[in-house]
Amino acid sequence: MIALGAGAPAPQIDLQGCEEVSCDVLIVGCGVAGLYAALNLPQTLSIEMICKEDVASCDSMLAQGGICVQRDDEDYEPWFEDTLRAGHYENRHESVDIMIRESRPLIDDLMSLGVKFDRTPDGALDYTREGAHSRPRILHTADLTGAEITTKLRMAVERRTNVAIREYTTMRDLLVEDGVCRGVLATDGANEAIMFLAKDTILATGGVGGLYPRSTNFRSLTGDGCRVCKQAGIELEHMDYVQIHPTSLYTPKPDRSFLISESCRGEGAILLDAKGQRFTDELQPRDVVTEAIYRQMDIDHTPYVWLSFENVPNEVITTHFANIYRRCLQEGYDICREPIPVVPAQHYLMGGIHVDSTSRTTMPHLYAAGETSCNGVHGKNRLASNSLLESMVFARRAALNIAREQDAQKRGRKA
């Protein structure tokens, strides 16, 4: 008998005569992890995708800096070491190896789907560098890389006739039978209950930023995947490993914090104290730079420090960082002429739902990918621009494993 993972529905959810939707695969979340999983599943499978808000309100859309890729054979060891050093050597080595080795084929696939990365004047891919990277290996689309990738993935998914996307549909709990995941209970925009019955389920629900007063995440990201898994007794890992990004644009407004990309510092922007003096090495790992900023704020008795673009050419500011430039102008700052106030903000969850190298959780037929999962790539602190890549690499592995197992099951029944 199918039951709820938490044992009972929330009091406000009426299950009487609720809608039932059956599918081969249910994907909860429409960011890059969910979208790329859908694209890597066979078109012979029926796929339902649900998202809490509209499809554009996912953190993947907000990623500015870029996406890492292995440039050549000589880049493997340096990238591996950079990732481990940023993660305080608590990373799962197998996962880091998988991410790096599968990076180039994934980038090639994205470009075949129409994703356009910035190029040099001679037409080659333009690689940039960010904090804690020993060399340039980051591809980008100005400072809107996440939006470019997510939009092209969504367009490709929308062309698939076997995929249905439901917006404003919120997961409430897992459906469980004899310790096996059979889908999820959700509610639509009118708070009407829907039971999604699926052979396999992928949780790609994002992070926890909505639980923090200052975060670069959308407010709707409240750790739903981790919550339902905890209720169902599914293993979580390192939930205290939360990354604080060093630089968000300071404002006293309660809105989502606007991220000032790490690539700004990679291109030469520097941090200044209240006296206009540089006080740290801006290209250290994020947690190190964050601590330096907090210390300086305490010394200066200010709620922010300053980020100066004085060493960044205006042409780079108005092209590579066009979106940041425009947003700062809206807030009254011209970064071509003056520094901006920045403050650390919650940015990323390195922990999450424990998964193996194929993104399987500890409950059969339940997978997790993206920020809600923990496959060990990031260790205790994520290296800049590893997130989009890691999310898609392991979403694809979830999809391929589901396809293999469902195909084997069908062949077994036919035999």
Steps between C-alpha positions, in 0.01 A plus 500: 500500500632844404539740793652840565865518600412712804219264597212747469410796279521856624167602655424749221532239222178319411571165333134421435462435126834661418634486145733213413766531230705198392832518316823312445716773656410795722748788527448750781670824398563676169852635540795368301508169690134423437502621140819315406371181661186523285708547184709192580203271556366301203215667315308174535451574871223723629644780716325742734690805627371724778633826641397706800486833316524579128776322308718812493514528880781250550846583630658362184374814325698715744844345444728776375863395491501199270555126474828314536643267238820300469701695242752226420664191650740716700209673674370184673735498798491878565118508489476193723733664752322837480167329575644306795683798642187715489302214658751459787585153364166361616390430141404156369782431255294275274242773449761767423658267244164435334417871480832595340512213251142554384532880472613530138232268352239688700616839371495363145143380559393841633640671192315252277181611678572860407677628811732782394813567705712812457791473261827680440547723191649203312190287571641274772311439822578771756611356834502711814630439850332537839603477863697189606553390137865455406431571132221625270254216427160669528271551203245779519231695321577851625371490860178314410639151450234329710218671314650404163540133591168466683303670224648281225440185706140603566440567130633153418280338766193686376552343158470152652148361463558248780565771764232699682593796724269619776581837655385617845484140619661442839630167627362426846618146571630177353274209414653181640406132471695232688798734532501586128429845355190501280477872429397810692198675641475859376257789499422737215452877510149456639635269776329202336682172567659300219657155536779451248557125468835425339727203442796724580522845656779758476516777759664810352350752741797732554642644818399660829552874444139587570560406864765772540437874550777589250545265206570512127236227451135538408282514811309191382805277554434361845668160499185306407689199366708467814192547718292221345799265501568565868136429578523171313823389669714543188865579569612862492862612508685810624194722534721748690724556195347825381702737283490873557595690184741787573343762278136595467392858436424659835151638549285541812201373299368153594504375139715218361864604509645583160815298437817675386669219311832351607619554146509875570786433739644252252522786250669735748239655733638554853355525850554819698443594863338818632827690438521384140782253570518149358486248787504145355585279203172493308579174317509274805218244552160651575491413868843658555400824326171505689676475835738779400203724414324426829818583691541828313136595556554442871817714500333782305164470683320500163234270351699457177839543329570646157567327168694710251519438125783751454726229351232365262477666156171678437448291187513182709258649754241600241521173303611211721321645804218679317223368726690589818580841354133569426379381839753713686392803295144433612622510859684828438855371446709534184762228540704656218553800728454394862516199734183325618407381850503120530419259780507118531171313445387138518558347159525121481441175688789255461320234705159355426340167416770232497537344155740259331685550172178442303305746718301229678382577852473241776136434399445282191370679189573843649780714356626848582707739290617859513532706815254290702732198467838423653724286280814631667641705211516825696627380836460763771519801265408520130753615242360781283316394181500128582129503585332518158733231369462269800120534491475395137766228508326318783148571371603327179636204695166472682314504170723239339470269802120534501489427128715187541298365790159569346613344173632192684171472686301513174726238340457279805123520476507419127722197564 
